[in-house]
Amino acid sequence: MLTYLEYLEKGGILEQTAFYKIIDLAWSTLQEATHGRIDNISVLPDVVKACCRDLCELYSNFSKTRGISSVSQSAGAASESVSYREISSEDIDYEIDSLIYKYLSKVKDDNGTPLLYRGALI
């Protein structure tokens, strides 16, 4: 699992308290997505740590916005306009899945099995 120091070294921006509230959720998400194979890596590659960092920040952002995301912003001479849209659970799942695939699609565990492997090797 990612430590707070490693998180900061990877450019993490969350306060320590916020990190510890979210890291277990981020790690369990990675365990689920990899069917536990992430635990079969003795030394976590930097790409796995970066994925965990970004998952922590993604979860933090979703909890702060509570389902509302700014989609456009424009400023005029005397007024400012901001539009919002609700974030659905499908949007959140898509962001999480995309993030995990982006980082882990080429990573293998210590046994040589791709972390995201979901089928039979022929």
C-alpha angles and dihedrals in degrees: 000000000000116000122216091248091053089047091055092045088055090055099265116168105193122111114250094254093051091047093054091049091055107031095081091053092047093048094047088050089055091046091052094046091050096040088240095305091120086073088060092070113095095194115028113230117233090249091061091049090049090050091051091048092052092046090054091052093044091053090046092052092048091051092049095050093041092211100322123108130185108236102177140010132186133172124210130190094274106007142043128215128200125181123203137196131190117252112227125211087249089057090051093047091049092051092049094047092046092050093049093047092047092056105029106034093102100032121109131196124239089275092057095253115137109248093230095044112138107164145047122294111231 
